[in-house]
Structure formats: C-alpha cells, structure tokens
Amino acid sequence: MTERELLAVACEQFLGKNVHDIKNVVLQTLEGHLRSILGTLTVEQIYQDRDQFAKLVREVAAPDVGRMGIEILSFTIKDVYDKVSYLSSLGKTQTAVVQRDADIGVAEAERDAGIREAECKKEMLDVKFLADTKVADSKRAFEMQKAAFSQEINVKTAEAQLAYELQGAKEQQKIRQEEIEIEVVQRRKQIDVEEKEIVRMDKELIATIRRPAEAEAHRMQEIAEGEKVKQVLIAQAEAEKIRKIGEAEASVIEAIGKAEAEKMKLKAEAYQQYGEAAKMALVLDALPQIAAKVSAPLAKIDEIVILSGENNKLTSDVTRLLAEIPASVHALTGVDLSKIPLIQKATGAQA
C-alpha cells in the first residue's frame, strides 16, 4: 500500500526479507482463509460458482493482509480438482444433461418444424380456396351484371319506343297549343285596342270635365282645411295665453299674499317689542301717503277764485294758509306740495 501509515506497517513487517519470503507469508495467509471458506461451501458450490468463491476469499483475507500493509488487487481461482475424480464426475453429469437437453431441443425443433409446415400447407389451401371462391364470385357477379345490362337495354329500348310515341303526341299537343296561343294573342291585341280606346275616351273626359272639377274641389277643400287649422291654432294660442296669464297672476297674487302676511307678521312682532314708540313711527311713516292721497284731488284743480270786499280777513287768511301749508307738510311728511300748480299760483299771487 502507498499510504504513509500502511507503508510504515509494511516496512515493519517485511523489512530485511526477500521477495520469496514475502510471497510465502502472503500465500500462507490466503491459503488459511481459503481452507476456512472451503469448509462452509459444498463441492458443487465451489465448482459451479468460482467467482463467488474467489470474492469470499478476497473479502475475508483483505483485512489480515491489510494489517501487514499489503493490498489484494486481484484474486482468481484458476482451477478446482480433486484426487478421487468427483469433480470430473460432476462434469460428466453436466455433459449428459447438456446432451439430453440438446436432444430434446432437436426433437422439439423437428416437432415445431412439422407443425409449422402443416400450418403453412393449411394456409396455402386456405388461400387457394379463397382464390377459387373469389373467382366464382367474380364469375357470378359478371353473369348478374350481364343480365342486368340486358334488362337495362330492354328497358331503355321500350322507354325509347314509348318516348317516341309520347314525343309525337306532345308535338301534336304543342302545335294545337301554339294555334290556341295565336288565337289568344289576336284576341288580346283586339282587347288592347278596345282598352286603349276606352282609356283615350276616359282621359278626354277627365281632361275636359273631371279634372277641372276635382281641382276646384281640391282647392276649396285645402282652403277650408287651412282655415280650420288656422282657427284651431288661434284658439289654442289664445287658450295657452289665458292659461299662462292666469298662472302668472296667480303666482303674483300668491307671492304678494305671502309677502303681505310676512310683513304683517313682522309688524305685529315689532309692535309687541317696541310698543307705543313703534306705533308712532308707523303713523309718521304713513303720513306722506295720506298727504299724497289728500292732495291728489288738488292737483287736478287749475285755479280757485275767492270773491270778497276790500280788506277782507278771509282772503288774507286763506292766502297765508296756502303759503304755510307746503312747508309744514314737507317738514312732517316729506311731500312737496309746492309742485302742485294750484299752490304755485296761489303762493305766486301772494308774493
């Protein structure tokens, strides 16, 4: 072995010995293991399975020689023999068995050959019978086809004869039909001439009498329909106008009512909160409207003439009152009475 430790062991065991001594040591070791293994096997096992025998020897002897630093690379059994010819007898028995098996194989081969030959003959006869059957079938089919052809020829001959006679009848019928069609065409032409004459007379009647009357009637009908549609559209527009106005007035009245109600509600709440002072303020706010209502009739009077004597007190008082009223009313209500023509004339005369 090449490993350092095992190489050291080998040196320890064999250093100083020659090759012959080393061989004897290894050989004796292997022979000892060989004898121990022989005691566990039968002669038949040793003779028939040499490789297994050598493998066992190698496996058992390898540890011992390994402790001497020697490695078994190969171990084979070259031959196995004995002094009483027992192993040779085993060979003869084996030879007899082989010879017997060979004879049996030959017999079985000859038997199989005979069976195969018979099968081949049977297959040949089957093919021959099948071929003969196909020939007979082909012959029968030929005869049947030939009879069918003959029958078809006879049928076609009869059909041709019948078709010839039928064609003759058809030709006669066709000739008569053509004659009838000629008569019908002539009659149709005559009818067409009469119809065209009727159409011409009808067109003449329509052009001279019916069409003008229809045109006038159609014109009057269109005028009537147009007038009717016009009246209907006017009525619908008027109704839609009235409905829209009514809806608008209703919306305005409703809005005014709601505003007045809200205004009255707010005024009532204000009166409850401020008391007499609020009422006085309301009266003062209404005075301009009252003054305007009172002075409205005076705006329509052009002049007032007062007749009196000289140094009459009534005239001077009225004049003074007219001069003072515009200023007082304007101070209290904010309404300017001086723009009224009558007051302007009166104050202008005083000045």
Secondary structure, 3 states (H helix, E strand, C coil): CCCHHHHHHHHHHHCCCCHHHHHHHHHHHHHHHHHHHHCCCCHHHHHHCHHHHHHHHHHHHHHHHHHCCCCCCCCCCCCCCCCCCHHHHHHHHHHHHHHHHHHHHHHHHHHHHHHHHHHHHHHHHHHHHHHHHHHHHHHHHHHHHHHHHHHHHHHHHHHHHHHHHHHHHHHHHHHHHHHHHHHHHHHHHHHHHHHHHHHHHHHHHHHHHHHHHHHHHHHHHHHHHHHHHHHHHHHHHHHHHHHHHHHHHHHHHHHHHHHHHHHHHHHHHHHHHHCHHHHHHHHHHHHHHHHHHHHHHHHCCCCCCCCCCCCCHHHHHHHHHHHHHHHHHHHHHCCCHHHCHHHHHHHHHHC
